[in-house]
Amino acid sequence: MMNNRDQEILLLIKNPLSREMGFRQLIQTYQKKVYHVIRRMVLIHEDADDLTQNTFIKAYHHIDKFQEQSSLFTWLYRIATNETLTFLEKKKKRFFFSIDDYQERLESFLSQPEHFDGDQIQQKLQKAMLLLPEKQRLVFQLKNQEDLSYEQISEITGTSIGALKASFHHAVKKIQISILEE
């Protein structure tokens, strides 16, 4: 459901005379949130920055297809999560990483203080999250760290609420086990 701010932004975007101003407002309103969701998935700032930019470029090119059945926030998150999951798949294939090599690379990234500024508990959580399948990691992040409802996550991912609850439950269990084993 669209809020007043989304409606104002869409009115600006739909008017050819104010389209660019509307997109600037869209970016100003949602860029940080979109960046943070992507950053939690890819960890590396430069990748998150590029993916955030790609998300808004896609939004610009496809805004006319936005059906206003969800909020702009939900629509942008769907684009961002799809872009991120596609990026992660391509990156694994392009560099011929096995899943274990890729996990090790991201874990070593978390261990470098210049790249990760969280405390030890946050670092353990991030490492445990790296062990999750990408879809479970995404659901866990959107539910636990972004505090979205299952309904919002369902709109973003196109997954049923029951499947999301199961993914979240499995993710929590795997994280608990991983943290306790460390």
C-alpha positions as CSV (number, residue, x, y, z in Angstrom):
1,M,0.0,0.0,0.0
2,M,1.3,3.4,-1.0
3,N,1.9,6.1,1.6
4,N,1.5,9.9,0.9
5,R,5.2,10.3,0.2
6,D,5.2,7.6,-2.5
7,Q,2.1,9.2,-4.1
8,E,3.8,12.6,-4.2
9,I,6.9,11.1,-5.8
10,L,4.9,9.1,-8.3
11,L,2.9,12.2,-9.3
12,L,6.2,14.1,-10.0
13,I,7.6,11.1,-12.0
14,K,4.5,10.8,-14.1
15,N,4.6,14.4,-15.1
16,P,7.2,14.9,-17.9
17,L,8.0,18.3,-16.6
18,S,8.9,17.1,-13.1
19,R,10.1,13.5,-13.9
20,E,13.8,14.1,-13.1
21,M,12.9,15.9,-9.8
22,G,10.6,13.0,-8.9
23,F,13.5,10.5,-9.4
24,R,15.8,12.6,-7.4
25,Q,13.3,12.5,-4.5
26,L,12.9,8.7,-5.0
27,I,16.6,8.3,-4.7
28,Q,16.9,10.6,-1.7
29,T,14.1,8.8,0.1
30,Y,15.2,5.2,-0.4
31,Q,18.9,5.1,-1.4
32,K,20.2,4.5,2.1
33,K,17.7,1.7,2.9
34,V,18.3,0.0,-0.4
35,Y,22.1,0.3,0.0
36,H,22.0,-1.3,3.5
37,V,20.0,-4.3,2.4
38,I,22.4,-4.9,-0.5
39,R,25.5,-4.3,1.7
40,R,24.4,-6.9,4.1
41,M,24.2,-9.4,1.3
42,V,27.5,-8.6,-0.5
43,L,29.5,-7.1,2.4
44,I,31.8,-5.1,0.1
45,H,31.0,-1.4,-0.2
46,E,32.0,-1.0,-3.8
47,D,29.7,-3.9,-4.9
48,A,26.9,-2.6,-2.8
49,D,27.3,0.9,-4.2
50,D,27.3,-0.4,-7.8
51,L,24.2,-2.6,-7.1
52,T,22.4,0.3,-5.5
53,Q,23.0,2.4,-8.6
54,N,21.9,-0.5,-10.8
55,T,18.7,-0.8,-8.7
56,F,17.8,2.9,-9.3
57,I,18.7,2.7,-13.0
58,K,16.3,-0.3,-13.4
59,A,13.7,1.6,-11.4
60,Y,14.1,4.6,-13.8
61,H,13.7,2.4,-16.9
62,H,10.7,0.4,-15.5
63,I,8.7,3.0,-13.4
64,D,6.0,2.9,-16.0
65,K,5.4,-0.8,-15.2
66,F,5.0,0.0,-11.5
67,Q,1.3,-1.0,-10.8
68,E,0.9,0.8,-7.5
69,Q,-0.3,-2.4,-5.7
70,S,2.6,-2.1,-3.3
71,S,4.7,0.7,-1.9
72,L,7.7,2.1,-3.8
73,F,9.8,0.8,-1.0
74,T,8.6,-2.8,-1.6
75,W,9.1,-2.4,-5.4
76,L,12.6,-1.0,-5.0
77,Y,13.6,-3.8,-2.5
78,R,12.3,-6.4,-4.9
79,I,14.5,-4.9,-7.7
80,A,17.5,-4.6,-5.2
81,T,17.2,-8.2,-4.0
82,N,16.9,-9.6,-7.5
83,E,19.9,-7.5,-8.6
84,T,21.9,-8.7,-5.6
85,L,21.1,-12.4,-6.0
86,T,21.9,-12.3,-9.7
87,F,25.2,-10.5,-9.0
88,L,26.2,-13.1,-6.4
89,E,25.4,-15.9,-8.8
90,K,27.4,-14.3,-11.6
91,K,30.3,-13.5,-9.3
92,K,30.6,-17.1,-8.2
93,K,30.5,-18.4,-11.8
94,R,32.8,-15.7,-13.2
95,F,35.5,-16.3,-10.7
96,F,34.9,-20.1,-10.7
97,F,34.6,-20.0,-6.9
98,S,33.4,-23.1,-5.2
99,I,30.9,-22.2,-2.6
100,D,33.5,-22.9,0.1
101,D,36.1,-20.7,-1.5
102,Y,33.6,-17.9,-1.8
103,Q,32.5,-18.3,1.8
104,E,36.2,-18.2,2.9
105,R,36.8,-15.0,0.9
106,L,33.8,-13.2,2.5
107,E,34.8,-14.5,6.0
108,S,38.4,-13.2,5.5
109,F,36.8,-9.9,4.5
110,L,34.9,-9.8,7.8
111,S,38.1,-10.4,9.7
112,Q,39.8,-7.3,8.4
113,P,39.2,-4.4,10.7
114,E,39.4,-1.9,7.8
115,H,36.5,-3.5,6.1
116,F,34.3,-4.4,9.1
117,D,33.7,-2.2,12.0
118,G,31.3,-4.3,14.1
119,D,32.1,-5.8,17.5
120,Q,32.9,-9.5,18.0
121,I,29.3,-10.5,18.4
122,Q,28.3,-8.7,15.2
123,Q,31.2,-10.4,13.5
124,K,30.1,-13.9,14.7
125,L,26.6,-13.1,13.5
126,Q,27.8,-12.0,10.0
127,K,30.0,-15.1,9.7
128,A,27.1,-17.4,10.7
129,M,24.9,-15.6,8.1
130,L,27.4,-16.3,5.4
131,L,26.8,-20.0,5.9
132,L,23.1,-19.6,5.1
133,P,21.8,-20.2,1.6
134,E,21.3,-16.8,-0.1
135,K,17.5,-17.0,0.1
136,Q,17.5,-17.8,3.8
137,R,20.1,-15.0,4.4
138,L,17.9,-12.6,2.6
139,V,14.8,-13.5,4.5
140,F,16.7,-13.4,7.8
141,Q,18.1,-9.9,7.0
142,L,14.8,-8.5,5.8
143,K,12.9,-9.9,8.9
144,N,15.5,-9.5,11.6
145,Q,17.6,-6.5,10.5
146,E,15.2,-4.5,8.4
147,D,12.2,-5.4,10.7
148,L,9.9,-6.0,7.7
149,S,6.7,-8.0,8.1
150,Y,6.3,-11.3,6.4
151,E,3.7,-9.6,4.1
152,Q,6.3,-7.1,3.0
153,I,8.9,-9.7,2.5
154,S,6.4,-11.8,0.5
155,E,5.8,-8.8,-1.8
156,I,9.6,-8.3,-2.2
157,T,10.6,-11.9,-2.9
158,G,7.5,-13.2,-4.5
159,T,7.5,-16.1,-1.9
160,S,4.5,-17.3,0.1
161,I,4.3,-16.3,3.8
162,G,4.4,-19.9,4.9
163,A,7.7,-20.5,3.0
164,L,9.2,-17.3,4.4
165,K,8.4,-18.3,7.9
166,A,10.0,-21.7,7.3
167,S,13.1,-20.1,5.8
168,F,13.4,-17.7,8.7
169,H,13.0,-20.5,11.2
170,H,15.7,-22.6,9.5
171,A,18.0,-19.5,9.3
172,V,17.6,-18.8,13.0
173,K,18.4,-22.4,13.9
174,K,21.4,-22.5,11.6
175,I,22.7,-19.2,13.0
176,Q,22.2,-20.5,16.6
177,I,24.1,-23.7,15.9
178,S,26.9,-21.8,14.1
179,I,27.4,-19.3,16.9
180,L,27.3,-22.0,19.6
181,E,29.9,-24.1,17.7
182,E,32.4,-21.2,17.4
